[in-house]
Amino acid sequence: MKEKAVLQNTLKVLDELKYGYDKSQEALDSMRPVYHENERIYTGEILNVFRISFFMTYDLRLALDDLRHIIINAETLKPLYIITEHGYELIKYDSNESAKKVSFISPTFL
């Protein structure tokens, strides 16, 4: 099952980034990869991708759930970027292919 590998790899990357996503069983069960053919990504390139929607850890100060989407290359199963309500967070990898950081790009600069 390719979807299971996509989800496992995505969770690994989110953990490497120390991303504060909701890790409750209910939230994890709702994280389902959805396949999209010929999707135009932020660079203008057209790829086959998986998209997984997930919630950030609930923030009591803001009293809101923050929905995010992660885009994964369907061929390499490598997460490419995270879509937030404010723009895109590009995932940067080191030479060992471990996710190390994200770089924010505002949609106004695309």
N, CA, C and O atoms as a MOPAC input file, in Angstrom:
PM7 MOZYME 1SCF
protein

 N      0.83300 1    -1.18700 1     0.00000 1
 C      0.00000 1     0.00000 1     0.00000 1
 C      0.87800 1     1.25100 1     0.00000 1
 O      1.61000 1     1.52400 1     0.95100 1
 N      0.78000 1     1.98400 1    -1.07600 1
 C      1.57000 1     3.19600 1    -1.21400 1
 C      1.10900 1     4.27500 1    -0.22800 1
 O      1.92800 1     5.03700 1     0.28500 1
 N     -0.20100 1     4.34000 1     0.03600 1
 C     -0.72500 1     5.35200 1     0.94800 1
 C     -0.14600 1     5.19900 1     2.35000 1
 O      0.13700 1     6.19600 1     3.01500 1
 N      0.03000 1     3.96600 1     2.80300 1
 C      0.59900 1     3.73000 1     4.13500 1
 C      2.04300 1     4.22500 1     4.19700 1
 O      2.44900 1     4.83300 1     5.18700 1
 N      2.81700 1     3.96800 1     3.14400 1
 C      4.20800 1     4.43900 1     3.08000 1
 C      4.25700 1     5.96300 1     3.04600 1
 O      5.12500 1     6.57300 1     3.67100 1
 N      3.33200 1     6.57300 1     2.32100 1
 C      3.26200 1     8.03800 1     2.24900 1
 C      3.00700 1     8.61800 1     3.63900 1
 O      3.67300 1     9.56700 1     4.05200 1
 N      2.05200 1     8.05200 1     4.35100 1
 C      1.72000 1     8.55400 1     5.68100 1
 C      2.88000 1     8.34800 1     6.66000 1
 O      3.21500 1     9.25900 1     7.41700 1
 N      3.48700 1     7.17700 1     6.65200 1
 C      4.60800 1     6.90900 1     7.55900 1
 C      5.77000 1     7.86500 1     7.29800 1
 O      6.36500 1     8.39300 1     8.23800 1
 N      6.09000 1     8.08600 1     6.03100 1
 C      7.18000 1     8.99600 1     5.68200 1
 C      6.84600 1    10.43500 1     6.07500 1
 O      7.71400 1    11.17200 1     6.54500 1
 N      5.60800 1    10.82400 1     5.88600 1
 C      5.17700 1    12.17600 1     6.23700 1
 C      5.26600 1    12.40900 1     7.74100 1
 O      5.74700 1    13.45600 1     8.17500 1
 N      4.80900 1    11.44800 1     8.54200 1
 C      4.89800 1    11.58000 1     9.99900 1
 C      6.34800 1    11.64300 1    10.45200 1
 O      6.67900 1    12.37700 1    11.38200 1
 N      7.21100 1    10.87700 1     9.79900 1
 C      8.64700 1    10.90400 1    10.11700 1
 C      9.21800 1    12.29800 1     9.86300 1
 O      9.96000 1    12.82700 1    10.69000 1
 N      8.87500 1    12.88600 1     8.72700 1
 C      9.36300 1    14.22900 1     8.38200 1
 C      8.82300 1    15.27200 1     9.36400 1
 O      9.57500 1    16.13400 1     9.81700 1
 N      7.53100 1    15.20300 1     9.69600 1
 C      6.96200 1    16.15400 1    10.65400 1
 C      7.65400 1    16.03200 1    12.00900 1
 O      7.88400 1    17.03900 1    12.67900 1
 N      7.98600 1    14.80800 1    12.41700 1
 C      8.69600 1    14.60400 1    13.68600 1
 C     10.12600 1    15.13800 1    13.60500 1
 O     10.61500 1    15.73700 1    14.56300 1
 N     10.79700 1    14.92700 1    12.47600 1
 C     12.15900 1    15.45500 1    12.30700 1
 C     12.17300 1    16.97800 1    12.39200 1
 O     13.12400 1    17.57500 1    12.89800 1
 N     11.12200 1    17.59000 1    11.89800 1
 C     11.01300 1    19.05500 1    11.92900 1
 C     10.52600 1    19.56300 1    13.28900 1
 O     10.48100 1    20.76800 1    13.53300 1
 N     10.16300 1    18.62600 1    14.16700 1
 C      9.58600 1    18.97200 1    15.47600 1
 C      8.33600 1    19.83400 1    15.28900 1
 O      8.10200 1    20.79800 1    16.01800 1
 N      7.54800 1    19.45200 1    14.29200 1
 C      6.32800 1    20.15500 1    13.94100 1
 C      5.25700 1    19.80600 1    14.96800 1
 O      5.07200 1    18.62800 1    15.27400 1
 N      4.56000 1    20.77600 1    15.49800 1
 C      3.57900 1    20.56600 1    16.55700 1
 C      2.21500 1    20.16300 1    16.04000 1
 O      1.24800 1    20.91100 1    16.18500 1
 N      2.12700 1    18.98900 1    15.43700 1
 C      0.84000 1    18.54400 1    14.91400 1
 C      0.10700 1    17.72100 1    15.97100 1
 O      0.72100 1    17.20500 1    16.90500 1
 N     -1.19400 1    17.60600 1    15.81500 1
 C     -2.03500 1    16.85900 1    16.75400 1
 C     -1.74500 1    15.37000 1    16.58800 1
 O     -1.98000 1    14.80200 1    15.52200 1
 N     -1.23100 1    14.73700 1    17.65400 1
 C     -0.85300 1    13.32700 1    17.59900 1
 C     -1.87200 1    12.41900 1    18.27000 1
 O     -1.57500 1    11.25800 1    18.55300 1
 N     -3.06100 1    12.92900 1    18.52700 1
 C     -4.10200 1    12.08000 1    19.11600 1
 C     -4.48100 1    11.00600 1    18.09900 1
 O     -4.33200 1    11.20400 1    16.89300 1
 N     -4.96600 1     9.88400 1    18.58500 1
 C     -5.31700 1     8.77900 1    17.68400 1
 C     -6.39500 1     9.20300 1    16.68800 1
 O     -6.36200 1     8.80700 1    15.52300 1
 N     -7.33700 1    10.00000 1    17.14900 1
 C     -8.40500 1    10.48200 1    16.26300 1
 C     -7.82900 1    11.32700 1    15.12200 1
 O     -8.22300 1    11.17600 1    13.96600 1
 N     -6.89400 1    12.21600 1    15.46300 1
 C     -6.27100 1    13.06600 1    14.44100 1
 C     -5.43300 1    12.23500 1    13.47700 1
 O     -5.47800 1    12.45700 1    12.26700 1
 N     -4.66700 1    11.27800 1    14.00300 1
 C     -3.84100 1    10.43100 1    13.14000 1
 C     -4.70000 1     9.58200 1    12.20400 1
 O     -4.33800 1     9.37100 1    11.04600 1
 N     -5.83800 1     9.09400 1    12.70500 1
 C     -6.73900 1     8.30300 1    11.86400 1
 C     -7.33200 1     9.12400 1    10.72600 1
 O     -7.67400 1     8.58200 1     9.67500 1
 N     -7.45300 1    10.43500 1    10.93800 1
 C     -8.04500 1    11.29100 1     9.90000 1
 C     -7.02500 1    11.72800 1     8.84700 1
 O     -7.40000 1    12.29900 1     7.82300 1
 N     -5.74700 1    11.46700 1     9.09000 1
 C     -4.70000 1    11.86200 1     8.13700 1
 C     -4.61300 1    10.81800 1     7.02100 1
 O     -3.89500 1     9.82400 1     7.13100 1
 N     -5.35100 1    11.06800 1     5.96200 1
 C     -5.38400 1    10.13000 1     4.84200 1
 C     -4.78700 1    10.78100 1     3.59900 1
 O     -5.20400 1    11.86900 1     3.20300 1
 N     -3.81500 1    10.12000 1     2.98600 1
 C     -3.25200 1    10.66600 1     1.74800 1
 C     -4.28500 1    10.63000 1     0.61700 1
 O     -4.94300 1     9.61500 1     0.39200 1
 N     -4.41100 1    11.73800 1    -0.07500 1
 C     -5.30600 1    11.83000 1    -1.23200 1
 C     -4.43100 1    12.08700 1    -2.46000 1
 O     -3.63500 1    13.02600 1    -2.48300 1
 N     -4.59100 1    11.24500 1    -3.47300 1
 C     -3.76500 1    11.32300 1    -4.68100 1
 C     -4.34900 1    12.33000 1    -5.66200 1
 O     -5.55800 1    12.36100 1    -5.89300 1
 N     -3.47400 1    13.15500 1    -6.23600 1
 C     -3.87500 1    14.12900 1    -7.25600 1
 C     -2.93200 1    14.00000 1    -8.44600 1
 O     -1.71500 1    14.10300 1    -8.29300 1
 N     -3.49200 1    13.77500 1    -9.62500 1
 C     -2.68700 1    13.71300 1   -10.85000 1
 C     -2.55100 1    15.10000 1   -11.43900 1
 O     -3.47300 1    15.91200 1   -11.37600 1
 N     -1.38100 1    15.36100 1   -12.01600 1
 C     -1.12100 1    16.60400 1   -12.73200 1
 C     -1.49300 1    17.85100 1   -11.92700 1
 O     -2.15900 1    18.75500 1   -12.43100 1
 N     -1.05600 1    17.88100 1   -10.68600 1
 C     -1.29700 1    19.02900 1    -9.80200 1
 C     -0.21100 1    20.08000 1   -10.03500 1
 O      0.97600 1    19.75800 1   -10.08300 1
 N     -0.62200 1    21.31400 1   -10.17600 1
 C      0.34900 1    22.40500 1   -10.30900 1
 C      0.79400 1    22.79900 1    -8.90700 1
 O     -0.01900 1    23.21400 1    -8.08100 1
 N      2.10500 1    22.66400 1    -8.64200 1
 C      2.61600 1    23.01900 1    -7.32600 1
 C      3.06300 1    24.47900 1    -7.32700 1
 O      2.99500 1    25.14200 1    -8.36100 1
 N      3.51300 1    24.98100 1    -6.19700 1
 C      3.80000 1    26.40900 1    -6.03400 1
 C      4.82600 1    26.93800 1    -7.03200 1
 O      4.81200 1    28.13100 1    -7.33700 1
 N      5.72100 1    26.08500 1    -7.55400 1
 C      6.73900 1    26.53400 1    -8.51000 1
 C      6.19200 1    26.65200 1    -9.93000 1
 O      6.86200 1    27.17400 1   -10.82100 1
 N      4.96700 1    26.16300 1   -10.13100 1
 C      4.38700 1    26.12700 1   -11.46600 1
 C      4.57500 1    24.77400 1   -12.13100 1
 O      3.94900 1    24.48400 1   -13.15000 1
 N      5.43800 1    23.94800 1   -11.55100 1
 C      5.69100 1    22.60500 1   -12.06900 1
 C      4.44500 1    21.73900 1   -11.86700 1
 O      3.72500 1    21.89900 1   -10.88200 1
 N      4.19900 1    20.82700 1   -12.80000 1
 C      3.06100 1    19.92100 1   -12.68900 1
 C      3.57300 1    18.54300 1   -12.28500 1
 O      4.40800 1    17.95200 1   -12.97000 1
 N      3.05900 1    18.04200 1   -11.16300 1
 C      3.48500 1    16.75100 1   -10.62000 1
 C      2.27300 1    15.93900 1   -10.19400 1
 O      1.18700 1    16.48400 1    -9.99500 1
 N      2.46600 1    14.63300 1   -10.05600 1
 C      1.49100 1    13.78700 1    -9.37900 1
 C      1.87200 1    13.82700 1    -7.90600 1
 O      3.01900 1    13.56200 1    -7.54700 1
 N      0.90800 1    14.16000 1    -7.05700 1
 C      1.20600 1    14.36200 1    -5.63600 1
 C      0.16100 1    13.68800 1    -4.75900 1
 O     -0.93700 1    13.35000 1    -5.20200 1
 N      0.54000 1    13.50600 1    -3.50600 1
 C     -0.40000 1    13.17600 1    -2.45000 1
 C     -0.54200 1    14.41700 1    -1.59100 1
 O      0.40500 1    15.18600 1    -1.42400 1
 N     -1.72800 1    14.60100 1    -1.05100 1
 C     -1.98300 1    15.70500 1    -0.12000 1
 C     -2.54900 1    15.09200 1     1.15200 1
 O     -3.47600 1    14.28300 1     1.10800 1
 N     -1.98000 1    15.48500 1     2.28400 1
 C     -2.49200 1    15.05300 1     3.57700 1
 C     -2.84300 1    16.30200 1     4.37800 1
 O     -2.01800 1    17.20200 1     4.53600 1
 N     -4.06100 1    16.34700 1     4.87500 1
 C     -4.49000 1    17.45900 1     5.72600 1
 C     -4.31300 1    17.04400 1     7.18000 1
 O     -4.57100 1    15.89700 1     7.54600 1
 N     -3.86900 1    17.98900 1     8.00600 1
 C     -3.68000 1    17.68700 1     9.42400 1
 C     -3.85400 1    18.94600 1    10.24500 1
 O     -3.73500 1    20.05800 1     9.73200 1
 N     -4.13500 1    18.76400 1    11.52300 1
 C     -4.29300 1    19.88100 1    12.44200 1
 C     -3.03800 1    20.05500 1    13.27400 1
 O     -2.39300 1    19.08600 1    13.67300 1
 N     -2.71000 1    21.29700 1    13.52300 1
 C     -1.63700 1    21.61300 1    14.45700 1
 C     -2.16400 1    21.35500 1    15.86500 1
 O     -3.37000 1    21.21700 1    16.06900 1
 N     -1.25900 1    21.29100 1    16.82500 1
 C     -1.65800 1    21.14200 1    18.21500 1
 C     -2.54000 1    22.32700 1    18.59400 1
 O     -2.22000 1    23.47100 1    18.27000 1
 N     -3.63700 1    22.05600 1    19.27200 1
 C     -4.59200 1    23.10400 1    19.65500 1
 C     -3.89400 1    24.16600 1    20.50000 1
 O     -3.18700 1    23.84600 1    21.45500 1
 N     -4.09800 1    25.42000 1    20.14400 1
 C     -3.47000 1    26.53900 1    20.84100 1
 C     -4.51500 1    27.23600 1    21.71400 1
 O     -5.44000 1    27.86800 1    21.20400 1
 N     -4.35500 1    27.11400 1    23.03600 1
 C     -5.32200 1    27.71800 1    23.95800 1
 C     -5.35200 1    29.23200 1    23.85800 1
 O     -6.40600 1    29.84200 1    24.04300 1
 N     -4.20600 1    29.85300 1    23.56700 1
 C     -4.16500 1    31.31400 1    23.46900 1
 C     -5.01700 1    31.81900 1    22.31600 1
 O     -5.70500 1    32.83300 1    22.43500 1
 N     -4.96600 1    31.11200 1    21.21400 1
 C     -5.71700 1    31.54600 1    20.03000 1
 C     -7.10400 1    30.90600 1    19.96800 1
 O     -7.99000 1    31.39300 1    19.26700 1
 N     -7.28100 1    29.81100 1    20.71000 1
 C     -8.55500 1    29.07600 1    20.75400 1
 C     -9.03800 1    28.70200 1    19.35900 1
 O    -10.20100 1    28.90500 1    19.01200 1
 N     -8.12300 1    28.15200 1    18.57000 1
 C     -8.51700 1    27.70200 1    17.24100 1
 C     -7.68700 1    26.50100 1    16.80800 1
 O     -6.56300 1    26.27900 1    17.25800 1
 N     -8.29300 1    25.75400 1    15.92500 1
 C     -7.58000 1    24.64300 1    15.29500 1
 C     -6.98300 1    25.16500 1    14.00700 1
 O     -7.65600 1    25.85600 1    13.24200 1
 N     -5.74300 1    24.84500 1    13.76300 1
 C     -5.03100 1    25.34000 1    12.59200 1
 C     -4.84000 1    24.18600 1    11.61400 1
 O     -4.00600 1    23.30900 1    11.83800 1
 N     -5.60900 1    24.18700 1    10.53600 1
 C     -5.54100 1    23.14000 1     9.52700 1
 C     -4.39700 1    23.43200 1     8.56500 1
 O     -4.26000 1    24.55300 1     8.07300 1
 N     -3.58500 1    22.42800 1     8.30100 1
 C     -2.47300 1    22.54400 1     7.34900 1
 C     -2.57700 1    21.39200 1     6.35500 1
 O     -3.26600 1    20.40200 1     6.60100 1
 N     -1.88500 1    21.53600 1     5.23300 1
 C     -1.85000 1    20.49700 1     4.20600 1
 C     -0.39200 1    20.28700 1     3.82100 1
 O      0.34700 1    21.25000 1     3.61800 1
 N      0.01500 1    19.03900 1     3.72200 1
 C      1.37400 1    18.73600 1     3.29400 1
 C      1.29900 1    18.07600 1     1.92900 1
 O      0.48000 1    17.18800 1     1.69300 1
 N      2.17000 1    18.52600 1     1.03500 1
 C      2.20100 1    18.03100 1    -0.33800 1
 C      3.39800 1    17.10700 1    -0.48300 1
 O      4.52100 1    17.46900 1    -0.13400 1
 N      3.14400 1    15.89600 1    -1.00600 1
 C      4.16400 1    14.86100 1    -1.12800 1
 C      4.29400 1    14.45200 1    -2.59500 1
 O      3.29000 1    14.19000 1    -3.25700 1
 N      5.52200 1    14.39700 1    -3.10300 1
 C      5.77800 1    13.93300 1    -4.46300 1
 C      5.37200 1    12.45900 1    -4.54500 1
 O      5.87600 1    11.63900 1    -3.77700 1
 N      4.47500 1    12.11700 1    -5.46000 1
 C      3.95500 1    10.75200 1    -5.55500 1
 C      4.99200 1     9.75400 1    -6.06600 1
 O      4.88300 1     8.55900 1    -5.79200 1
 N      5.98800 1    10.22400 1    -6.80000 1
 C      7.01600 1     9.31200 1    -7.31400 1
 C      8.07100 1     9.00100 1    -6.27000 1
 O      8.45100 1     7.84300 1    -6.09400 1
 N      8.54700 1    10.02200 1    -5.57800 1
 C      9.63400 1     9.83800 1    -4.60900 1
 C      9.12600 1     9.63000 1    -3.18400 1
 O      9.88600 1     9.21200 1    -2.31100 1
 N      7.84500 1     9.91900 1    -2.94400 1
 C      7.21500 1     9.88100 1    -1.61900 1
 C      7.85500 1    10.87400 1    -0.64400 1
 O      7.74600 1    10.71800 1     0.57200 1
 N      8.51400 1    11.88200 1    -1.18200 1
 C      9.19200 1    12.88700 1    -0.36900 1
 C      8.27200 1    14.09500 1    -0.16100 1
 O      7.83300 1    14.71300 1    -1.13200 1
 N      7.97900 1    14.43600 1     1.10400 1
 C      7.20100 1    15.64600 1     1.35300 1
 C      7.94500 1    16.88300 1     0.83300 1
 O      9.13600 1    17.05600 1     1.09100 1
 N      7.23000 1    17.73300 1     0.10200 1
 C      7.84000 1    18.89800 1    -0.53000 1
 C      7.61800 1    20.17700 1     0.26100 1
 O      8.55800 1    20.93400 1     0.50300 1
 N      6.37000 1    20.41900 1     0.66500 1
 C      6.06000 1    21.65300 1     1.37300 1
 C      4.74100 1    21.52500 1     2.12000 1
 O      3.94400 1    20.61800 1     1.88000 1
 N      4.54300 1    22.47200 1     3.03500 1
 C      3.33800 1    22.52200 1     3.85600 1
 C      2.59500 1    23.80500 1     3.50400 1
 O      3.18300 1    24.88500 1     3.45500 1
 N      1.29800 1    23.67000 1     3.26300 1
 C      0.46100 1    24.83900 1     2.97100 1
 C     -0.17600 1    25.29700 1     4.28300 1
 O     -0.84200 1    24.52100 1     4.96900 1
 N      0.03800 1    26.55900 1     4.61400 1
 C     -0.58800 1    27.15300 1     5.79600 1
 C     -1.58000 1    28.20600 1     5.31200 1
 O     -1.68500 1    28.45800 1     4.11200 1
 N     -2.29800 1    28.81300 1     6.23600 1
 C     -3.23900 1    29.85400 1     5.81400 1
 C     -2.52300 1    31.12300 1     5.37600 1
 O     -3.13700 1    32.01200 1     4.78600 1
 N     -1.21900 1    31.21300 1     5.66500 1
 C     -0.46300 1    32.42100 1     5.32400 1
 C      0.49600 1    32.23600 1     4.15800 1
 O      1.02900 1    33.22100 1     3.64800 1
 N      0.73200 1    30.99600 1     3.72000 1
 C      1.66100 1    30.77500 1     2.63000 1
 C      2.17600 1    29.34300 1     2.61900 1
 O      1.47300 1    28.41200 1     3.01300 1
 N      3.40100 1    29.18500 1     2.16400 1
 C      4.00300 1    27.86700 1     1.98700 1
 C      5.25200 1    27.73700 1     2.84700 1
 O      6.04300 1    28.67500 1     2.94900 1
 N      5.42500 1    26.58400 1     3.46100 1
 C      6.63800 1    26.27400 1     4.20300 1
 C      7.37800 1    25.18600 1     3.43800 1
 O      6.97000 1    24.02400 1     3.45300 1
 N      8.46000 1    25.55800 1     2.77200 1
 C      9.24300 1    24.60300 1     1.99500 1
 C     10.08400 1    23.75900 1     2.93700 1
 O     10.72600 1    24.29400 1     3.84100 1
 N     10.09000 1    22.46000 1     2.73800 1
 C     10.84600 1    21.55900 1     3.59900 1
 C     12.25600 1    21.42700 1     3.03900 1
 O     12.44200 1    21.06600 1     1.87700 1
 N     13.24100 1    21.72000 1     3.87100 1
 C     14.65500 1    21.63300 1     3.49800 1
 C     15.24400 1    20.36500 1     4.10000 1
 O     15.00000 1    20.04600 1     5.26300 1
 N     16.02300 1    19.64500 1     3.29300 1
 C     16.63200 1    18.38300 1     3.70800 1
 C     18.15100 1    18.52700 1     3.75200 1
 O     18.73300 1    19.32200 1     3.01400 1
 N     18.78600 1    17.74200 1     4.63500 1
 C     20.24900 1    17.72700 1     4.67900 1
 C     20.77800 1    16.66000 1     3.72200 1
 O     20.00200 1    16.03600 1     2.99800 1
 N     22.08200 1    16.44900 1     3.71800 1
 C     22.70000 1    15.49600 1     2.78900 1
 C     22.28700 1    14.05100 1     3.06700 1
 O     22.42500 1    13.19400 1     2.19400 1
 N     21.78400 1    13.76900 1     4.26800 1
 C     21.31100 1    12.42000 1     4.61300 1
 C     19.82200 1    12.25000 1     4.33900 1
 O     19.22900 1    11.23800 1     4.71300 1
 N     19.21900 1    13.24000 1     3.68700 1
 C     17.79200 1    13.23800 1     3.35500 1
 C     16.89700 1    13.30400 1     4.59000 1
 O     15.75200 1    12.85400 1     4.55000 1
 N     17.40900 1    13.86100 1     5.68200 1
 C     16.59400 1    14.10800 1     6.86800 1
 C     16.06600 1    15.53200 1     6.79200 1
 O     16.78900 1    16.45400 1     6.41500 1
 N     14.80300 1    15.70200 1     7.15300 1
 C     14.22000 1    17.04300 1     7.15100 1
 C     14.83300 1    17.84800 1     8.28500 1
 O     14.86300 1    17.39400 1     9.42800 1
 N     15.32300 1    19.04300 1     7.97200 1
 C     16.01300 1    19.85100 1     8.96800 1
 C     15.29400 1    21.14200 1     9.31100 1
 O     15.32300 1    21.56400 1    10.46700 1
 N     14.65100 1    21.78200 1     8.34800 1
 C     13.97800 1    23.05100 1     8.62300 1
 C     12.97100 1    23.34500 1     7.52500 1
 O     12.91300 1    22.66100 1     6.50300 1
 N     12.18000 1    24.38500 1     7.76600 1
 C     11.25800 1    24.88100 1     6.74400 1
 C     11.58400 1    26.33200 1     6.46100 1
 O     12.02600 1    27.06800 1     7.34300 1
 N     11.36300 1    26.73400 1     5.22500 1
 C     11.52400 1    28.12400 1     4.81700 1
 C     10.16200 1    28.63000 1     4.37400 1
 O      9.49400 1    27.99800 1     3.55600 1
 N      9.75700 1    29.75900 1     4.91000 1
 C      8.44100 1    30.30900 1     4.59600 1
 C      8.48700 1    31.13900 1     3.32100 1
 O      9.39000 1    31.95200 1     3.12400 1
 N      7.49800 1    30.92100 1     2.45800 1
 C      7.34500 1    31.73300 1     1.25200 1
 C      5.90000 1    32.25000 1     1.24600 1
 O      4.94000 1    31.48000 1     1.27800 1
 N      5.79000 1    33.55500 1     1.20600 1
 C      4.46900 1    34.17200 1     1.14100 1
 C      3.90400 1    33.99300 1    -0.25500 1
 O      4.65400 1    34.08100 1    -1.22800 1
 N      2.60600 1    33.74600 1    -0.38900 1
 C      2.03000 1    33.60100 1    -1.72800 1
 C      2.16200 1    34.86900 1    -2.56500 1
 O      2.06700 1    34.79700 1    -3.79000 1
 N      2.37700 1    36.02100 1    -1.94500 1
 C      2.53400 1    37.26400 1    -2.69700 1
 C      3.85200 1    37.31200 1    -3.45400 1
 O      4.00500 1    38.11100 1    -4.37700 1
 N      4.82800 1    36.44900 1    -3.06700 1
 C      6.11300 1    36.43400 1    -3.75400 1
 C      6.16800 1    35.40400 1    -4.87100 1
 O      7.18300 1    35.29600 1    -5.56000 1
 N      5.09800 1    34.64800 1    -5.06200 1
 C      5.11600 1    33.60000 1    -6.09400 1
 C      4.75400 1    34.15100 1    -7.43800 1
 O      4.72000 1    33.40900 1    -8.42000 1

